[in-house]
Amino acid sequence: MLAIHPQFITDDTGKKLSVVLPINDFKNIMEELEELEDIKLYEQAKADNGPSIPIDDAFRMIEAKRKS
């Protein structure tokens, strides 16, 4: 579990409007979200049961696309 240290911006009645985080907390949250997205995409691909290609072929295709 991430330890975060939020500060809140409130209106005149005390209603929370925004959150301010230390930059390191923000970066850690973004890294966790990226990892969760990767896991989600992996699980979707695994459940798809579509055709697959060897990883070396995939890298060659990606590299060729980048060059074009």
CHARMM internal coordinates of N, CA and C (Angstrom, degrees):
IC EDIT
DIST 1 N 1 CA 1.4444
DIST 1 CA 1 C 1.5253
ANGL 1 N 1 CA 1 C 109.13
DIST 1 C 2 N 1.3052
ANGL 1 CA 1 C 2 N 115.31
DIHE 1 N 1 CA 1 C 2 N 134.44
DIST 2 N 2 CA 1.4567
ANGL 1 C 2 N 2 CA 120.40
DIHE 1 CA 1 C 2 N 2 CA 178.17
DIST 2 CA 2 C 1.5212
ANGL 2 N 2 CA 2 C 110.27
DIHE 1 C 2 N 2 CA 2 C -76.58
DIST 2 C 3 N 1.3092
ANGL 2 CA 2 C 3 N 115.33
DIHE 2 N 2 CA 2 C 3 N 139.68
DIST 3 N 3 CA 1.4612
ANGL 2 C 3 N 3 CA 120.00
DIHE 2 CA 2 C 3 N 3 CA 172.18
DIST 3 CA 3 C 1.5219
ANGL 3 N 3 CA 3 C 107.12
DIHE 2 C 3 N 3 CA 3 C -95.82
DIST 3 C 4 N 1.3164
ANGL 3 CA 3 C 4 N 116.31
DIHE 3 N 3 CA 3 C 4 N 116.52
DIST 4 N 4 CA 1.4626
ANGL 3 C 4 N 4 CA 119.49
DIHE 3 CA 3 C 4 N 4 CA 179.35
DIST 4 CA 4 C 1.5223
ANGL 4 N 4 CA 4 C 109.01
DIHE 3 C 4 N 4 CA 4 C -116.73
DIST 4 C 5 N 1.2993
ANGL 4 CA 4 C 5 N 114.58
DIHE 4 N 4 CA 4 C 5 N 156.31
DIST 5 N 5 CA 1.4604
ANGL 4 C 5 N 5 CA 121.18
DIHE 4 CA 4 C 5 N 5 CA -175.58
DIST 5 CA 5 C 1.5304
ANGL 5 N 5 CA 5 C 109.39
DIHE 4 C 5 N 5 CA 5 C -128.77
DIST 5 C 6 N 1.3328
ANGL 5 CA 5 C 6 N 116.77
DIHE 5 N 5 CA 5 C 6 N 75.32
DIST 6 N 6 CA 1.4652
ANGL 5 C 6 N 6 CA 119.43
DIHE 5 CA 5 C 6 N 6 CA -176.06
DIST 6 CA 6 C 1.5223
ANGL 6 N 6 CA 6 C 112.55
DIHE 5 C 6 N 6 CA 6 C -77.74
DIST 6 C 7 N 1.2966
ANGL 6 CA 6 C 7 N 114.85
DIHE 6 N 6 CA 6 C 7 N 151.21
DIST 7 N 7 CA 1.4533
ANGL 6 C 7 N 7 CA 122.91
DIHE 6 CA 6 C 7 N 7 CA 167.65
DIST 7 CA 7 C 1.5250
ANGL 7 N 7 CA 7 C 105.59
DIHE 6 C 7 N 7 CA 7 C -120.07
DIST 7 C 8 N 1.3219
ANGL 7 CA 7 C 8 N 116.55
DIHE 7 N 7 CA 7 C 8 N 146.98
DIST 8 N 8 CA 1.4505
ANGL 7 C 8 N 8 CA 120.12
DIHE 7 CA 7 C 8 N 8 CA -175.50
DIST 8 CA 8 C 1.5167
ANGL 8 N 8 CA 8 C 111.25
DIHE 7 C 8 N 8 CA 8 C -113.40
DIST 8 C 9 N 1.3196
ANGL 8 CA 8 C 9 N 115.22
DIHE 8 N 8 CA 8 C 9 N 142.15
DIST 9 N 9 CA 1.4522
ANGL 8 C 9 N 9 CA 122.02
DIHE 8 CA 8 C 9 N 9 CA 170.94
DIST 9 CA 9 C 1.5231
ANGL 9 N 9 CA 9 C 105.69
DIHE 8 C 9 N 9 CA 9 C -101.17
DIST 9 C 10 N 1.3276
ANGL 9 CA 9 C 10 N 116.19
DIHE 9 N 9 CA 9 C 10 N 127.39
DIST 10 N 10 CA 1.4525
ANGL 9 C 10 N 10 CA 121.00
DIHE 9 CA 9 C 10 N 10 CA -176.03
DIST 10 CA 10 C 1.5263
ANGL 10 N 10 CA 10 C 111.22
DIHE 9 C 10 N 10 CA 10 C -120.52
DIST 10 C 11 N 1.3295
ANGL 10 CA 10 C 11 N 114.67
DIHE 10 N 10 CA 10 C 11 N 161.58
DIST 11 N 11 CA 1.4652
ANGL 10 C 11 N 11 CA 118.61
DIHE 10 CA 10 C 11 N 11 CA 173.93
DIST 11 CA 11 C 1.5291
ANGL 11 N 11 CA 11 C 109.00
DIHE 10 C 11 N 11 CA 11 C -86.76
DIST 11 C 12 N 1.3132
ANGL 11 CA 11 C 12 N 116.73
DIHE 11 N 11 CA 11 C 12 N -172.74
DIST 12 N 12 CA 1.4650
ANGL 11 C 12 N 12 CA 121.40
DIHE 11 CA 11 C 12 N 12 CA -176.72
DIST 12 CA 12 C 1.5267
ANGL 12 N 12 CA 12 C 113.53
DIHE 11 C 12 N 12 CA 12 C -64.46
DIST 12 C 13 N 1.3406
ANGL 12 CA 12 C 13 N 115.97
DIHE 12 N 12 CA 12 C 13 N -21.60
DIST 13 N 13 CA 1.4670
ANGL 12 C 13 N 13 CA 119.19
DIHE 12 CA 12 C 13 N 13 CA -179.70
DIST 13 CA 13 C 1.5266
ANGL 13 N 13 CA 13 C 112.53
DIHE 12 C 13 N 13 CA 13 C -94.49
DIST 13 C 14 N 1.3313
ANGL 13 CA 13 C 14 N 116.99
DIHE 13 N 13 CA 13 C 14 N -1.28
DIST 14 N 14 CA 1.4626
ANGL 13 C 14 N 14 CA 121.05
DIHE 13 CA 13 C 14 N 14 CA -179.43
DIST 14 CA 14 C 1.5128
ANGL 14 N 14 CA 14 C 114.02
DIHE 13 C 14 N 14 CA 14 C 92.78
DIST 14 C 15 N 1.3243
ANGL 14 CA 14 C 15 N 117.53
DIHE 14 N 14 CA 14 C 15 N 1.88
DIST 15 N 15 CA 1.4588
ANGL 14 C 15 N 15 CA 121.05
DIHE 14 CA 14 C 15 N 15 CA 178.22
DIST 15 CA 15 C 1.5224
ANGL 15 N 15 CA 15 C 109.18
DIHE 14 C 15 N 15 CA 15 C -69.89
DIST 15 C 16 N 1.3259
ANGL 15 CA 15 C 16 N 116.22
DIHE 15 N 15 CA 15 C 16 N 129.40
DIST 16 N 16 CA 1.4601
ANGL 15 C 16 N 16 CA 121.06
DIHE 15 CA 15 C 16 N 16 CA -179.27
DIST 16 CA 16 C 1.5252
ANGL 16 N 16 CA 16 C 109.87
DIHE 15 C 16 N 16 CA 16 C -71.03
DIST 16 C 17 N 1.3208
ANGL 16 CA 16 C 17 N 115.92
DIHE 16 N 16 CA 16 C 17 N 127.60
DIST 17 N 17 CA 1.4593
ANGL 16 C 17 N 17 CA 121.90
DIHE 16 CA 16 C 17 N 17 CA -178.52
DIST 17 CA 17 C 1.5199
ANGL 17 N 17 CA 17 C 113.04
DIHE 16 C 17 N 17 CA 17 C -109.57
DIST 17 C 18 N 1.3131
ANGL 17 CA 17 C 18 N 116.46
DIHE 17 N 17 CA 17 C 18 N -36.32
DIST 18 N 18 CA 1.4674
ANGL 17 C 18 N 18 CA 121.32
DIHE 17 CA 17 C 18 N 18 CA -175.14
DIST 18 CA 18 C 1.5202
ANGL 18 N 18 CA 18 C 109.64
DIHE 17 C 18 N 18 CA 18 C -148.79
DIST 18 C 19 N 1.3270
ANGL 18 CA 18 C 19 N 114.03
DIHE 18 N 18 CA 18 C 19 N 164.91
DIST 19 N 19 CA 1.4569
ANGL 18 C 19 N 19 CA 121.26
DIHE 18 CA 18 C 19 N 19 CA 177.37
DIST 19 CA 19 C 1.5137
ANGL 19 N 19 CA 19 C 108.59
DIHE 18 C 19 N 19 CA 19 C -122.88
DIST 19 C 20 N 1.3114
ANGL 19 CA 19 C 20 N 115.72
DIHE 19 N 19 CA 19 C 20 N 138.40
DIST 20 N 20 CA 1.4643
ANGL 19 C 20 N 20 CA 122.11
DIHE 19 CA 19 C 20 N 20 CA 174.61
DIST 20 CA 20 C 1.5226
ANGL 20 N 20 CA 20 C 106.63
DIHE 19 C 20 N 20 CA 20 C -115.99
DIST 20 C 21 N 1.3494
ANGL 20 CA 20 C 21 N 115.50
DIHE 20 N 20 CA 20 C 21 N 128.13
DIST 21 N 21 CA 1.4655
ANGL 20 C 21 N 21 CA 120.72
DIHE 20 CA 20 C 21 N 21 CA -179.58
DIST 21 CA 21 C 1.5205
ANGL 21 N 21 CA 21 C 110.28
DIHE 20 C 21 N 21 CA 21 C -119.78
DIST 21 C 22 N 1.3285
ANGL 21 CA 21 C 22 N 116.66
DIHE 21 N 21 CA 21 C 22 N 147.77
DIST 22 N 22 CA 1.4622
ANGL 21 C 22 N 22 CA 118.14
DIHE 21 CA 21 C 22 N 22 CA 169.01
DIST 22 CA 22 C 1.5324
ANGL 22 N 22 CA 22 C 109.06
DIHE 21 C 22 N 22 CA 22 C -60.48
DIST 22 C 23 N 1.3171
ANGL 22 CA 22 C 23 N 116.37
DIHE 22 N 22 CA 22 C 23 N 146.51
DIST 23 N 23 CA 1.4671
ANGL 22 C 23 N 23 CA 120.63
DIHE 22 CA 22 C 23 N 23 CA -175.14
DIST 23 CA 23 C 1.5220
ANGL 23 N 23 CA 23 C 112.07
DIHE 22 C 23 N 23 CA 23 C -57.07
DIST 23 C 24 N 1.3123
ANGL 23 CA 23 C 24 N 118.46
DIHE 23 N 23 CA 23 C 24 N -37.63
DIST 24 N 24 CA 1.4764
ANGL 23 C 24 N 24 CA 120.35
DIHE 23 CA 23 C 24 N 24 CA 179.78
DIST 24 CA 24 C 1.5265
ANGL 24 N 24 CA 24 C 111.23
DIHE 23 C 24 N 24 CA 24 C -65.79
DIST 24 C 25 N 1.3290
ANGL 24 CA 24 C 25 N 117.41
DIHE 24 N 24 CA 24 C 25 N -37.93
DIST 25 N 25 CA 1.4650
ANGL 24 C 25 N 25 CA 120.13
DIHE 24 CA 24 C 25 N 25 CA 175.67
DIST 25 CA 25 C 1.5248
ANGL 25 N 25 CA 25 C 109.88
DIHE 24 C 25 N 25 CA 25 C -62.47
DIST 25 C 26 N 1.3274
ANGL 25 CA 25 C 26 N 116.37
DIHE 25 N 25 CA 25 C 26 N -44.64
DIST 26 N 26 CA 1.4588
ANGL 25 C 26 N 26 CA 121.09
DIHE 25 CA 25 C 26 N 26 CA 179.01
DIST 26 CA 26 C 1.5256
ANGL 26 N 26 CA 26 C 110.98
DIHE 25 C 26 N 26 CA 26 C -60.08
DIST 26 C 27 N 1.3361
ANGL 26 CA 26 C 27 N 116.80
DIHE 26 N 26 CA 26 C 27 N -47.08
DIST 27 N 27 CA 1.4706
ANGL 26 C 27 N 27 CA 120.47
DIHE 26 CA 26 C 27 N 27 CA 179.56
DIST 27 CA 27 C 1.5186
ANGL 27 N 27 CA 27 C 111.24
DIHE 26 C 27 N 27 CA 27 C -60.63
DIST 27 C 28 N 1.3308
ANGL 27 CA 27 C 28 N 116.97
DIHE 27 N 27 CA 27 C 28 N -41.74
DIST 28 N 28 CA 1.4667
ANGL 27 C 28 N 28 CA 120.41
DIHE 27 CA 27 C 28 N 28 CA 179.49
DIST 28 CA 28 C 1.5224
ANGL 28 N 28 CA 28 C 111.25
DIHE 27 C 28 N 28 CA 28 C -63.93
DIST 28 C 29 N 1.3230
ANGL 28 CA 28 C 29 N 117.07
DIHE 28 N 28 CA 28 C 29 N -40.97
DIST 29 N 29 CA 1.4624
ANGL 28 C 29 N 29 CA 120.89
DIHE 28 CA 28 C 29 N 29 CA 177.85
DIST 29 CA 29 C 1.5226
ANGL 29 N 29 CA 29 C 110.13
DIHE 28 C 29 N 29 CA 29 C -63.23
DIST 29 C 30 N 1.3333
ANGL 29 CA 29 C 30 N 117.26
DIHE 29 N 29 CA 29 C 30 N -43.83
DIST 30 N 30 CA 1.4630
ANGL 29 C 30 N 30 CA 120.59
DIHE 29 CA 29 C 30 N 30 CA -179.88
DIST 30 CA 30 C 1.5265
ANGL 30 N 30 CA 30 C 111.13
DIHE 29 C 30 N 30 CA 30 C -63.31
DIST 30 C 31 N 1.3229
ANGL 30 CA 30 C 31 N 117.95
DIHE 30 N 30 CA 30 C 31 N -40.16
DIST 31 N 31 CA 1.4724
ANGL 30 C 31 N 31 CA 121.14
DIHE 30 CA 30 C 31 N 31 CA 177.39
DIST 31 CA 31 C 1.5265
ANGL 31 N 31 CA 31 C 110.56
DIHE 30 C 31 N 31 CA 31 C -62.21
DIST 31 C 32 N 1.3268
ANGL 31 CA 31 C 32 N 116.98
DIHE 31 N 31 CA 31 C 32 N -42.60
DIST 32 N 32 CA 1.4625
ANGL 31 C 32 N 32 CA 120.74
DIHE 31 CA 31 C 32 N 32 CA 178.63
DIST 32 CA 32 C 1.5259
ANGL 32 N 32 CA 32 C 111.11
DIHE 31 C 32 N 32 CA 32 C -63.81
DIST 32 C 33 N 1.3246
ANGL 32 CA 32 C 33 N 116.75
DIHE 32 N 32 CA 32 C 33 N -41.90
DIST 33 N 33 CA 1.4566
ANGL 32 C 33 N 33 CA 120.14
DIHE 32 CA 32 C 33 N 33 CA 179.00
DIST 33 CA 33 C 1.5267
ANGL 33 N 33 CA 33 C 111.46
DIHE 32 C 33 N 33 CA 33 C -64.05
DIST 33 C 34 N 1.3274
ANGL 33 CA 33 C 34 N 117.00
DIHE 33 N 33 CA 33 C 34 N -40.42
DIST 34 N 34 CA 1.4629
ANGL 33 C 34 N 34 CA 120.37
DIHE 33 CA 33 C 34 N 34 CA 178.00
DIST 34 CA 34 C 1.5225
ANGL 34 N 34 CA 34 C 110.67
DIHE 33 C 34 N 34 CA 34 C -63.33
DIST 34 C 35 N 1.3249
ANGL 34 CA 34 C 35 N 116.40
DIHE 34 N 34 CA 34 C 35 N -41.05
DIST 35 N 35 CA 1.4635
ANGL 34 C 35 N 35 CA 120.04
DIHE 34 CA 34 C 35 N 35 CA 179.00
DIST 35 CA 35 C 1.5356
ANGL 35 N 35 CA 35 C 110.53
DIHE 34 C 35 N 35 CA 35 C -65.46
DIST 35 C 36 N 1.3106
ANGL 35 CA 35 C 36 N 116.71
DIHE 35 N 35 CA 35 C 36 N -41.35
DIST 36 N 36 CA 1.4664
ANGL 35 C 36 N 36 CA 119.69
DIHE 35 CA 35 C 36 N 36 CA 177.55
DIST 36 CA 36 C 1.5231
ANGL 36 N 36 CA 36 C 111.38
DIHE 35 C 36 N 36 CA 36 C -63.66
DIST 36 C 37 N 1.3312
ANGL 36 CA 36 C 37 N 117.22
DIHE 36 N 36 CA 36 C 37 N -39.09
DIST 37 N 37 CA 1.4616
ANGL 36 C 37 N 37 CA 120.65
DIHE 36 CA 36 C 37 N 37 CA 177.36
DIST 37 CA 37 C 1.5298
ANGL 37 N 37 CA 37 C 110.47
DIHE 36 C 37 N 37 CA 37 C -63.16
DIST 37 C 38 N 1.3379
ANGL 37 CA 37 C 38 N 116.81
DIHE 37 N 37 CA 37 C 38 N -41.90
DIST 38 N 38 CA 1.4634
ANGL 37 C 38 N 38 CA 120.25
DIHE 37 CA 37 C 38 N 38 CA 177.20
DIST 38 CA 38 C 1.5243
ANGL 38 N 38 CA 38 C 111.05
DIHE 37 C 38 N 38 CA 38 C -60.32
DIST 38 C 39 N 1.3216
ANGL 38 CA 38 C 39 N 116.46
DIHE 38 N 38 CA 38 C 39 N -43.43
DIST 39 N 39 CA 1.4641
ANGL 38 C 39 N 39 CA 120.78
DIHE 38 CA 38 C 39 N 39 CA 179.27
DIST 39 CA 39 C 1.5245
ANGL 39 N 39 CA 39 C 109.98
DIHE 38 C 39 N 39 CA 39 C -63.00
DIST 39 C 40 N 1.3260
ANGL 39 CA 39 C 40 N 116.69
DIHE 39 N 39 CA 39 C 40 N -43.85
DIST 40 N 40 CA 1.4607
ANGL 39 C 40 N 40 CA 121.12
DIHE 39 CA 39 C 40 N 40 CA 178.90
DIST 40 CA 40 C 1.5238
ANGL 40 N 40 CA 40 C 111.10
DIHE 39 C 40 N 40 CA 40 C -59.94
DIST 40 C 41 N 1.3375
ANGL 40 CA 40 C 41 N 117.11
DIHE 40 N 40 CA 40 C 41 N -46.13
DIST 41 N 41 CA 1.4645
ANGL 40 C 41 N 41 CA 120.47
DIHE 40 CA 40 C 41 N 41 CA 179.67
DIST 41 CA 41 C 1.5219
ANGL 41 N 41 CA 41 C 111.25
DIHE 40 C 41 N 41 CA 41 C -64.50
DIST 41 C 42 N 1.3281
ANGL 41 CA 41 C 42 N 117.33
DIHE 41 N 41 CA 41 C 42 N -38.94
DIST 42 N 42 CA 1.4571
ANGL 41 C 42 N 42 CA 121.40
DIHE 41 CA 41 C 42 N 42 CA 177.65
DIST 42 CA 42 C 1.5275
ANGL 42 N 42 CA 42 C 110.43
DIHE 41 C 42 N 42 CA 42 C -61.85
DIST 42 C 43 N 1.3207
ANGL 42 CA 42 C 43 N 116.54
DIHE 42 N 42 CA 42 C 43 N -46.68
DIST 43 N 43 CA 1.4648
ANGL 42 C 43 N 43 CA 120.58
DIHE 42 CA 42 C 43 N 43 CA -179.87
DIST 43 CA 43 C 1.5278
ANGL 43 N 43 CA 43 C 111.19
DIHE 42 C 43 N 43 CA 43 C -62.92
DIST 43 C 44 N 1.3449
ANGL 43 CA 43 C 44 N 117.12
DIHE 43 N 43 CA 43 C 44 N -38.85
DIST 44 N 44 CA 1.4657
ANGL 43 C 44 N 44 CA 120.05
DIHE 43 CA 43 C 44 N 44 CA 177.63
DIST 44 CA 44 C 1.5215
ANGL 44 N 44 CA 44 C 110.79
DIHE 43 C 44 N 44 CA 44 C -65.21
DIST 44 C 45 N 1.3163
ANGL 44 CA 44 C 45 N 117.16
DIHE 44 N 44 CA 44 C 45 N -42.77
DIST 45 N 45 CA 1.4674
ANGL 44 C 45 N 45 CA 120.58
DIHE 44 CA 44 C 45 N 45 CA -179.70
DIST 45 CA 45 C 1.5247
ANGL 45 N 45 CA 45 C 110.74
DIHE 44 C 45 N 45 CA 45 C -65.76
DIST 45 C 46 N 1.3093
ANGL 45 CA 45 C 46 N 115.86
DIHE 45 N 45 CA 45 C 46 N -39.72
DIST 46 N 46 CA 1.4626
ANGL 45 C 46 N 46 CA 120.14
DIHE 45 CA 45 C 46 N 46 CA -179.99
DIST 46 CA 46 C 1.5280
ANGL 46 N 46 CA 46 C 110.82
DIHE 45 C 46 N 46 CA 46 C -65.27
DIST 46 C 47 N 1.3300
ANGL 46 CA 46 C 47 N 116.89
DIHE 46 N 46 CA 46 C 47 N -39.33
DIST 47 N 47 CA 1.4661
ANGL 46 C 47 N 47 CA 121.26
DIHE 46 CA 46 C 47 N 47 CA -179.03
DIST 47 CA 47 C 1.5215
ANGL 47 N 47 CA 47 C 111.92
DIHE 46 C 47 N 47 CA 47 C -75.02
DIST 47 C 48 N 1.3210
ANGL 47 CA 47 C 48 N 117.44
DIHE 47 N 47 CA 47 C 48 N -20.37
DIST 48 N 48 CA 1.4600
ANGL 47 C 48 N 48 CA 122.24
DIHE 47 CA 47 C 48 N 48 CA -176.35
DIST 48 CA 48 C 1.5231
ANGL 48 N 48 CA 48 C 112.18
DIHE 47 C 48 N 48 CA 48 C -65.54
DIST 48 C 49 N 1.3161
ANGL 48 CA 48 C 49 N 118.10
DIHE 48 N 48 CA 48 C 49 N -34.18
DIST 49 N 49 CA 1.4599
ANGL 48 C 49 N 49 CA 123.44
DIHE 48 CA 48 C 49 N 49 CA -177.90
DIST 49 CA 49 C 1.5216
ANGL 49 N 49 CA 49 C 112.63
DIHE 48 C 49 N 49 CA 49 C 57.31
DIST 49 C 50 N 1.3272
ANGL 49 CA 49 C 50 N 117.00
DIHE 49 N 49 CA 49 C 50 N 23.76
DIST 50 N 50 CA 1.4556
ANGL 49 C 50 N 50 CA 121.18
DIHE 49 CA 49 C 50 N 50 CA 177.76
DIST 50 CA 50 C 1.5209
ANGL 50 N 50 CA 50 C 110.50
DIHE 49 C 50 N 50 CA 50 C -77.24
DIST 50 C 51 N 1.3197
ANGL 50 CA 50 C 51 N 115.55
DIHE 50 N 50 CA 50 C 51 N 177.19
DIST 51 N 51 CA 1.4674
ANGL 50 C 51 N 51 CA 118.63
DIHE 50 CA 50 C 51 N 51 CA 179.29
DIST 51 CA 51 C 1.5234
ANGL 51 N 51 CA 51 C 110.70
DIHE 50 C 51 N 51 CA 51 C -64.53
DIST 51 C 52 N 1.3050
ANGL 51 CA 51 C 52 N 115.95
DIHE 51 N 51 CA 51 C 52 N 148.91
DIST 52 N 52 CA 1.4644
ANGL 51 C 52 N 52 CA 120.42
DIHE 51 CA 51 C 52 N 52 CA 178.56
DIST 52 CA 52 C 1.5236
ANGL 52 N 52 CA 52 C 108.96
DIHE 51 C 52 N 52 CA 52 C -125.23
DIST 52 C 53 N 1.3315
ANGL 52 CA 52 C 53 N 115.09
DIHE 52 N 52 CA 52 C 53 N 161.06
DIST 53 N 53 CA 1.4613
ANGL 52 C 53 N 53 CA 120.87
DIHE 52 CA 52 C 53 N 53 CA 177.96
DIST 53 CA 53 C 1.5246
ANGL 53 N 53 CA 53 C 108.14
DIHE 52 C 53 N 53 CA 53 C -128.82
DIST 53 C 54 N 1.3173
ANGL 53 CA 53 C 54 N 117.28
DIHE 53 N 53 CA 53 C 54 N 154.18
DIST 54 N 54 CA 1.4634
ANGL 53 C 54 N 54 CA 119.80
DIHE 53 CA 53 C 54 N 54 CA 177.81
DIST 54 CA 54 C 1.5340
ANGL 54 N 54 CA 54 C 110.55
DIHE 53 C 54 N 54 CA 54 C -60.04
DIST 54 C 55 N 1.3189
ANGL 54 CA 54 C 55 N 116.42
DIHE 54 N 54 CA 54 C 55 N 146.18
DIST 55 N 55 CA 1.4619
ANGL 54 C 55 N 55 CA 121.90
DIHE 54 CA 54 C 55 N 55 CA -175.55
DIST 55 CA 55 C 1.5270
ANGL 55 N 55 CA 55 C 111.86
DIHE 54 C 55 N 55 CA 55 C -58.88
DIST 55 C 56 N 1.3308
ANGL 55 CA 55 C 56 N 117.75
DIHE 55 N 55 CA 55 C 56 N -38.26
DIST 56 N 56 CA 1.4698
ANGL 55 C 56 N 56 CA 120.07
DIHE 55 CA 55 C 56 N 56 CA 179.65
DIST 56 CA 56 C 1.5303
ANGL 56 N 56 CA 56 C 110.74
DIHE 55 C 56 N 56 CA 56 C -62.42
DIST 56 C 57 N 1.3273
ANGL 56 CA 56 C 57 N 116.49
DIHE 56 N 56 CA 56 C 57 N -39.84
DIST 57 N 57 CA 1.4678
ANGL 56 C 57 N 57 CA 119.97
DIHE 56 CA 56 C 57 N 57 CA 177.07
DIST 57 CA 57 C 1.5238
ANGL 57 N 57 CA 57 C 110.83
DIHE 56 C 57 N 57 CA 57 C -65.39
DIST 57 C 58 N 1.3182
ANGL 57 CA 57 C 58 N 116.48
DIHE 57 N 57 CA 57 C 58 N -40.11
DIST 58 N 58 CA 1.4619
ANGL 57 C 58 N 58 CA 120.52
DIHE 57 CA 57 C 58 N 58 CA 179.36
DIST 58 CA 58 C 1.5231
ANGL 58 N 58 CA 58 C 110.56
DIHE 57 C 58 N 58 CA 58 C -62.02
DIST 58 C 59 N 1.3350
ANGL 58 CA 58 C 59 N 116.94
DIHE 58 N 58 CA 58 C 59 N -43.80
DIST 59 N 59 CA 1.4649
ANGL 58 C 59 N 59 CA 120.31
DIHE 58 CA 58 C 59 N 59 CA 179.15
DIST 59 CA 59 C 1.5256
ANGL 59 N 59 CA 59 C 111.26
DIHE 58 C 59 N 59 CA 59 C -63.36
DIST 59 C 60 N 1.3269
ANGL 59 CA 59 C 60 N 116.77
DIHE 59 N 59 CA 59 C 60 N -39.84
DIST 60 N 60 CA 1.4711
ANGL 59 C 60 N 60 CA 119.90
DIHE 59 CA 59 C 60 N 60 CA 177.87
DIST 60 CA 60 C 1.5268
ANGL 60 N 60 CA 60 C 110.91
DIHE 59 C 60 N 60 CA 60 C -63.08
DIST 60 C 61 N 1.3312
ANGL 60 CA 60 C 61 N 116.23
DIHE 60 N 60 CA 60 C 61 N -41.34
DIST 61 N 61 CA 1.4685
ANGL 60 C 61 N 61 CA 119.98
DIHE 60 CA 60 C 61 N 61 CA 178.77
DIST 61 CA 61 C 1.5318
ANGL 61 N 61 CA 61 C 111.19
DIHE 60 C 61 N 61 CA 61 C -64.89
DIST 61 C 62 N 1.2993
ANGL 61 CA 61 C 62 N 116.77
DIHE 61 N 61 CA 61 C 62 N -41.83
DIST 62 N 62 CA 1.4701
ANGL 61 C 62 N 62 CA 120.53
DIHE 61 CA 61 C 62 N 62 CA 179.19
DIST 62 CA 62 C 1.5146
ANGL 62 N 62 CA 62 C 110.21
DIHE 61 C 62 N 62 CA 62 C -64.54
DIST 62 C 63 N 1.3089
ANGL 62 CA 62 C 63 N 116.53
DIHE 62 N 62 CA 62 C 63 N -44.36
DIST 63 N 63 CA 1.4703
ANGL 62 C 63 N 63 CA 120.51
DIHE 62 CA 62 C 63 N 63 CA -179.29
DIST 63 CA 63 C 1.5254
ANGL 63 N 63 CA 63 C 110.74
DIHE 62 C 63 N 63 CA 63 C -64.39
DIST 63 C 64 N 1.3130
ANGL 63 CA 63 C 64 N 117.40
DIHE 63 N 63 CA 63 C 64 N -40.36
DIST 64 N 64 CA 1.4685
ANGL 63 C 64 N 64 CA 120.87
DIHE 63 CA 63 C 64 N 64 CA 178.48
DIST 64 CA 64 C 1.5272
ANGL 64 N 64 CA 64 C 110.08
DIHE 63 C 64 N 64 CA 64 C -64.51
DIST 64 C 65 N 1.3102
ANGL 64 CA 64 C 65 N 117.53
DIHE 64 N 64 CA 64 C 65 N -39.03
DIST 65 N 65 CA 1.4666
ANGL 64 C 65 N 65 CA 120.75
DIHE 64 CA 64 C 65 N 65 CA 179.14
DIST 65 CA 65 C 1.5248
ANGL 65 N 65 CA 65 C 110.85
DIHE 64 C 65 N 65 CA 65 C -66.63
DIST 65 C 66 N 1.3250
ANGL 65 CA 65 C 66 N 116.89
DIHE 65 N 65 CA 65 C 66 N -38.87
DIST 66 N 66 CA 1.4695
ANGL 65 C 66 N 66 CA 120.64
DIHE 65 CA 65 C 66 N 66 CA 178.34
DIST 66 CA 66 C 1.5267
ANGL 66 N 66 CA 66 C 111.73
DIHE 65 C 66 N 66 CA 66 C -63.22
DIST 66 C 67 N 1.3088
ANGL 66 CA 66 C 67 N 116.40
DIHE 66 N 66 CA 66 C 67 N -36.75
DIST 67 N 67 CA 1.4621
ANGL 66 C 67 N 67 CA 120.62
DIHE 66 CA 66 C 67 N 67 CA -177.84
DIST 67 CA 67 C 1.5165
ANGL 67 N 67 CA 67 C 112.71
DIHE 66 C 67 N 67 CA 67 C -74.72
DIST 67 C 68 N 1.3368
ANGL 67 CA 67 C 68 N 116.94
DIHE 67 N 67 CA 67 C 68 N -23.62
DIST 68 N 68 CA 1.4715
ANGL 67 C 68 N 68 CA 119.25
DIHE 67 CA 67 C 68 N 68 CA -177.58
DIST 68 CA 68 C 1.5128
ANGL 68 N 68 CA 68 C 111.92
DIHE 67 C 68 N 68 CA 68 C -88.36
END
COOR INIT
IC SEED 1 N 1 CA 1 C
IC BUILD
